[in-house]
Amino acid sequence: MPKLAKTGPGNFGKRLAELRKAAGFTQQQLADEIGVSRRVIAYYETEAENPPATFLVDLAHALGLSADELLGLKASSTRKAKAQLTTRLERRLRQIERLDPKPKQQILAFIDTVLAAEELKKAAGQ
């Protein structure tokens, strides 16, 4: 993840977009994570310079950052971004665990298929 310089509020949108991408989120995924529409994320990445405090808290939590890091007052750390990706995966796994048996089996079969395909690609390349 790039270390962002301390910059003014006029660069909030650009910083948000960089941090979102570094955390591995699409606009839609981040919107889903914090309970807003994709258009809200797009708006704050391009138009708005002064997001509301409650929005900052939700964004910081979803991205695994402090509000100071999100605002560019403090450099963000790569380690936190990696931890956030792990947390995101764990959250998805907990959601899968709560599913009924049939959709859970379908998801696991899909994962097995993807993993097997990746192993075949690696074997073919060696």
Phi, psi and omega in degrees: 000135180291142174278123184267138179286160175291117182226166182282176184295341180295344181256012183303314183299315179296317180297316179301314180299317180297315181293322178298312181294320179296329178278356177085020179260142163276169176302318181294318180296318178294319178300314178298321182297324183254001174080036175232177177276161177299326180298327178295315179298313180301319179300312182288339176278340185237326189253310191278143177250341185231082180290151179295152184302320181296325178293319178299318180298313180297316179297313181301316180298313182297324182272356180070034182236167170273163176298324178298319178294319180296323181277354179083014179277343180217140180295142179273157183249143178295323182301320179296321180296319178294320178296322180294320178298319178297315179299318180297316178296316179299320178297319178295319180296321177296322177296318179297318180300331181275354180288161172295160185303318184297306179297328178297316178297321179296317179295316179296322177296319178297314179300316178301319180296314180296315180297319179296319179297319179294322178295320177296319178297318179294318181295321180291330181279348183261000000 
